[in-house]
Every structure is written in structure tokens, then in C-alpha cells.
Amino acid sequence: MQPVAEIAETISKRVLTLDGTDYPLQIGANDVSRVYLPLARLVREKSACVVPRRYVVGISGPPGAGKSVTATILAACLEELGTGAVVIPLDGFHYPNEYLRTHRGPDHAGEERSLADLKGWHPTFDVKRALDALEAVRAGQKVRLPVCSRVLHDPVEGGLSIEPSHQVVLVEGNYLFFREGLWNRLYELLDLTVFVTAPREVLIAQLRERHMRGGRSAREAEEKIRKVDEPNMDAILETRSRAEFVIEGVRGSLAMGRKQT
């Protein structure tokens, strides 16, 4: 087996991209060896015990915390260790924009609003479809899943294929640890849970950059953060206690620990 330092150096030099875009990830070998590789080794060990079904890792946290980054790097670590892994972003299970424009739901204060104005809040996801898909994936089936296009800002059918070689699936999304209704049933399908977070000012800065990179003006980005992202953030942070592991961003580096009981 390759030494940890050698694997970490290999991964840190790989060109990894985020969310199916060309946006590059930068990760230091030290963070790989301290945080990601130990977690990947644990996942690899546990996944061998559930064959022939797949092992499901749930990665949650507030918007801007780095869930997609964590999932992408963990998948790369698992591949380097010889275990097939795939990332399933929950964003692919958003209702289509046309549906959001023609339906209403409760906002963070319980008031009815157009779902289009709430996009990103949990009522804008088709959680029943996500639950059915994850049950099939967990059982070991070959499945094609929708993905969220960062260009169209809409789900695209069949954009992600879960293959027999994928023994580990890394599901990442904001509401995986919610207790309400079908969300709790989805949580119960997760074999291992990870919560990713960061200081609030870091989260806001990441969201601002993401929104503007996606085509929003500075004013539109701030409005999205104030009306949707920050209320979402507060609700999601309350689910942190349901995670077995917590990864915290501290001044650009990372720290990981088991949850406090």
C-alpha cells in the first residue's frame, strides 16, 4: 500500500473540478493527509462490510461551507485507495424552474410564496424522488440520475450514471440531516454522516463569489444571500448534531473531529 504522504501528494497535484464545471479545486497535501485520507480509509473499511449493496456517505452543511469540495476530494482519495466512488449532488433533485414558477410553498417564516423566490429552500426539492433514487442506489442498482446545470440553473435528466464499479456513493446536500417528513427517511439511509461548516463570514464570501461566478450581479448576489441563503444557513446549522463527523474550515485550513455527545 502506498504511504499516506505519497497518496496525499498525488491527490494535491491532480486537477479536480467542482460541480461538473471547469472551476479548479486547490487542496494542500497536508489537508489531504490530515483530514480526507483518514476519513476515506474509514469509509473504505466500512464499505467492504456491506457488499453487495453500496455504502452511502451523507455530506451536509450550510451553503458555501464546502460540501461539494469535500465530496469531490473524498471521492478522489477513495479512488486512489482502490475503491470506486461517485458523488451525488442533491441539487439535481430541485424541482424544474417551470414547476417552481407555478407553485407556492412556505418560506422560512411560514408564509406562502412562489417557490421560484425560495429556490434553495427545502420545499423546492423533490425529496420523494431523491429518496426513491437513493434507495435504488443503495441497493446496488445501476441508476441514471438528474444533475443541476450550473449554466441553465435547472436539473438535467440522466446526467449522472451510477455504475456497478461505484461501491461508495457520496451524497452531498444542504438538507440531508433534516428531521422533517421524508427528509428523515432519507437520513436513515446514510451509513456515515459528515457535516461541513466554516465561520459565517467565510460562508457569506463563498456564496457571494459563487453567485457572481454564476452570472448574478453584485446586487443580485447580496439579495439572494439575504433572502434565501442566510435563513437556509441558520436552519441547516441546527442539524449539525446529527453528524458523526464534523469538518470545520479555520483560516483556510481544515480540522476534523467526531461529533460531541
C-alpha positions in Angstrom: 0.0 0.0 0.0 1.3 3.5 -0.9 2.4 5.7 2.0 0.0 8.3 3.2 2.3 11.2 2.2 2.7 9.8 -1.3 -1.1 9.4 -1.8 -1.7 12.9 -0.4 0.9 14.5 -2.7 -0.6 12.7 -5.7 -4.1 14.0 -4.9 -2.9 17.5 -4.2 -1.4 17.6 -7.7 -4.5 16.3 -9.5 -6.7 18.6 -11.5 -10.0 18.3 -9.7 -13.0 20.4 -10.8 -16.1 21.4 -9.0 -19.8 20.7 -9.7 -19.3 19.5 -13.2 -17.7 22.8 -14.2 -14.1 23.8 -15.1 -13.7 25.6 -11.7 -10.5 24.1 -10.3 -10.1 22.9 -6.7 -6.9 23.7 -4.7 -6.1 21.3 -1.9 -2.8 21.0 0.0 -1.2 17.7 0.7 -1.3 18.4 4.4 -5.1 18.8 4.4 -5.4 15.6 2.4 -3.3 13.6 4.8 -4.8 15.1 8.0 -8.5 15.2 7.1 -9.5 13.5 3.9 -7.4 10.4 3.7 -8.2 9.2 7.3 -11.9 9.6 6.6 -11.5 7.9 3.2 -9.7 4.9 4.8 -12.5 4.6 7.4 -15.2 4.7 4.6 -13.3 2.1 2.6 -13.0 -0.3 5.5 -16.7 0.1 6.4 -17.9 -0.2 2.8 -16.3 -3.7 2.5 -18.7 -4.9 5.2 -21.9 -4.1 3.3 -21.3 -5.7 -0.1 -23.2 -6.4 -2.3 -25.1 -3.2 -1.5 -23.4 0.2 -1.7 -22.1 2.2 1.2 -23.7 5.7 1.4 -21.9 8.7 2.9 -24.0 11.8 3.6 -22.2 15.2 3.5 -24.3 18.1 4.7 -23.7 21.7 5.9 -24.7 25.2 5.1 -24.4 26.7 1.7 -20.9 27.8 0.9 -19.3 25.5 3.5 -17.5 23.3 1.0 -19.8 20.2 0.8 -19.0 19.7 -2.9 -15.3 20.2 -2.3 -15.3 17.7 0.5 -17.2 15.1 -1.6 -15.0 15.6 -4.6 -11.8 15.2 -2.7 -13.1 12.2 -0.7 -14.0 10.5 -4.0 -10.5 11.1 -5.3 -9.0 9.7 -2.1 -11.2 6.6 -2.3 -10.2 6.1 -6.0 -6.5 6.3 -5.1 -7.1 3.7 -2.4 -8.7 1.4 -4.9 -12.4 1.9 -4.1 -14.8 3.1 -6.7 -16.7 6.2 -5.6 -19.2 8.7 -7.1 -20.6 12.0 -5.9 -24.4 12.6 -6.0 -25.2 16.3 -5.5 -28.7 16.7 -4.1 -29.1 19.9 -6.2 -30.0 17.6 -9.1 -33.3 16.9 -7.3 -34.5 20.5 -7.4 -37.9 20.8 -9.0 -37.5 22.3 -12.5 -37.8 26.1 -12.8 -41.1 25.9 -14.6 -42.6 23.9 -11.7 -41.1 26.4 -9.2 -42.7 29.4 -11.1 -46.2 27.8 -11.0 -46.2 26.5 -7.4 -46.2 28.1 -4.0 -44.9 26.9 -0.6 -44.0 28.2 2.9 -41.0 30.4 3.4 -38.7 30.4 6.5 -41.4 32.3 8.4 -44.2 30.0 7.3 -45.7 32.5 4.8 -46.8 31.2 1.3 -44.6 32.5 -1.5 -43.7 31.5 -5.1 -41.3 28.6 -4.9 -39.2 30.3 -7.6 -38.4 33.0 -5.0 -37.4 30.3 -2.5 -35.1 28.2 -4.7 -32.6 26.5 -2.4 -35.0 26.2 0.5 -36.1 22.6 1.2 -39.6 22.8 -0.3 -38.0 23.4 -3.7 -36.6 19.9 -3.7 -38.4 16.8 -4.9 -37.5 14.8 -1.8 -39.7 11.8 -2.7 -37.8 11.4 -5.9 -34.4 11.8 -4.1 -35.5 9.2 -1.5 -36.6 6.7 -4.2 -33.3 7.2 -6.1 -31.1 6.8 -3.1 -32.9 3.6 -2.1 -32.2 2.2 -5.6 -28.6 3.3 -5.5 -28.0 1.9 -2.0 -29.4 -1.5 -3.1 -26.7 -1.7 -5.8 -28.7 -0.9 -8.9 -27.3 0.8 -11.9 -29.2 4.1 -12.0 -29.1 7.3 -14.0 -29.8 10.5 -12.0 -30.5 14.2 -12.8 -27.8 16.8 -12.3 -28.2 20.5 -11.8 -26.7 22.5 -14.7 -24.8 25.5 -13.4 -25.3 27.1 -16.8 -29.1 26.5 -17.1 -29.7 26.7 -13.3 -32.1 23.8 -13.9 -32.0 20.0 -13.5 -30.8 17.9 -16.5 -32.2 14.4 -16.7 -29.9 11.4 -16.8 -26.7 13.5 -16.4 -25.1 11.2 -13.8 -24.7 7.4 -14.1 -24.2 5.2 -11.1 -22.2 2.2 -12.3 -21.5 -1.2 -10.7 -17.9 -0.1 -10.0 -19.2 2.5 -7.6 -19.1 0.8 -4.2 -19.3 4.1 -2.3 -21.7 6.9 -3.0 -21.1 10.4 -1.5 -24.4 12.3 -1.3 -24.0 16.0 -0.7 -26.7 18.5 0.1 -28.0 21.1 2.5 -30.9 19.2 4.0 -29.7 15.6 4.3 -29.9 15.7 8.1 -33.3 17.4 8.4 -35.8 15.7 10.7 -39.0 16.7 8.8 -41.0 14.1 6.9 -39.3 12.3 4.1 -36.0 14.1 4.8 -35.7 12.0 7.9 -36.3 8.8 6.0 -33.5 9.9 3.6 -31.2 10.5 6.5 -31.9 6.9 7.7 -30.3 5.6 4.5 -27.0 7.2 5.3 -24.3 4.8 6.6 -21.9 7.6 7.7 -22.6 11.3 8.2 -20.3 14.3 7.8 -21.1 17.9 8.5 -19.0 20.6 6.8 -19.0 24.1 8.1 -17.0 27.3 8.4 -17.2 30.7 10.1 -20.2 32.8 8.9 -18.1 35.4 7.2 -16.4 32.7 5.2 -19.7 31.2 4.2 -21.0 34.6 3.0 -17.9 35.3 1.0 -18.0 31.9 -0.7 -21.7 32.4 -1.6 -21.0 35.9 -3.0 -18.3 34.6 -5.2 -20.3 31.6 -6.3 -23.4 33.7 -7.3 -21.3 36.2 -9.2 -19.4 33.4 -10.9 -22.8 32.0 -12.0 -23.8 35.3 -13.7 -25.5 37.3 -10.9 -24.6 41.0 -10.4 -23.2 42.1 -7.0 -26.6 43.4 -6.1 -28.4 40.2 -7.1 -25.9 38.2 -5.2 -26.4 40.1 -2.0 -30.2 39.9 -2.3 -30.0 36.1 -2.8 -27.8 35.8 0.2 -30.0 37.9 2.4 -33.4 36.5 1.4 -32.5 32.8 0.9 -29.0 31.7 1.8 -28.8 33.2 5.3 -32.1 31.8 6.5 -31.2 28.4 5.0 -27.8 28.6 6.7 -29.4 29.1 10.2 -31.8 26.2 9.6 -29.1 23.8 8.4 -26.6 24.7 11.2 -29.2 23.3 13.6 -28.8 19.8 12.1 -25.1 19.6 12.9 -25.6 17.4 15.9 -26.9 14.6 13.6 -23.4 14.1 12.0 -20.9 11.6 13.1 -18.0 13.7 11.9 -17.6 17.5 11.6 -15.1 19.2 9.2 -14.5 22.8 10.1 -12.8 25.4 8.0 -10.4 27.5 10.0 -8.4 30.3 8.3 -8.3 28.4 5.1 -7.2 25.1 6.6 -9.3 22.2 7.9 -10.0 20.4 11.2 -12.0 17.2 11.7 -13.5 15.7 14.8 -16.2 13.3 15.9 -19.4 14.9 17.0 -19.8 15.9 20.6 -22.3 13.8 22.6 
